[in-house]
Amino acid sequence: MINKVEICGVNTTKLPILSNEEKNRLLKEIKKGNLESREKFINGNLRLVLSVVQRFAGRAESADDLFQIGCIGLIKAIDNFDINLNVQFSTYAVPMIIGEIRRYLRDNNSIRVSRSIKDLAYKSINYKNKFLKENNREPTLEEISKELDATPEEISFSLGAVQDPVSLQEPVFNDGSESIYIIDQVSDSKNTDEKWTERITISEALKKLSAKEEMIINKRFFDGRTQMEVAEEIGISQAQVSRIEKSAINHIKRLYN
């Protein structure tokens, strides 16, 4: 999908690149109402839209459609960007572009959500964005519910209903050598002690691990904790927990292979 050279009539191999100095100059001109600078700035940031669209390459959606929607997000970012903020335009624009594409995907999702729930979710998202901009923090469910005259449960349900479905095998972090997947963050309260019919053998294997490896294996597979929960409890990163867990499992496999 994303390997196309031409998207929406635009040759992606010939997209212009603006220097930081050019971007800052054009942004100042745009704020003065200069339409020519606006068009040049949009064209100079189409590579940014393309890079975001590539994140959605696994979907069956048309690259042309996603690119057009991404351009809408780019234009909204230009209109709302504050040049007095000490932040790069791309840092501000990428979430806007992603948000616009995700809204499009939600509206065209095969999982149908009622219009009333969608409306409540979008109102909640808009209020969250406005509140964050004004208060430098996200509002609580109670604050959103008070503003929109809905219960916290209704707000939570509506926001969950418009989220894109994701695979449990989707990576959420990569440190360059190892990835952490969504499934690594899911607690499993059923798969605890009573499900381990070979508990005695496992217990003997655990004794051959280091103290930290044994502790993490116990918390992960006997207590049903997520990697994130274990990381917070023992004061290391989730990536470290993942690495130690995999090392311990490989150690146990070597013992019994």
PyMOL commands that set and color helices and strands:
alter all, ss='L'
color gray80, all
select helices_A, chain A and resi 12-14+20-31+35-44+46-56+63-80+89-107+115-135+141-148+152-161+182-185+193-195+199-206+211-222+227-234+238-256
alter helices_A, ss='H'
color red, helices_A
select strands_A, chain A and resi 6-7+10-11+171-174+179-181
alter strands_A, ss='S'
color yellow, strands_A
deselect
rebuild
show_as cartoon
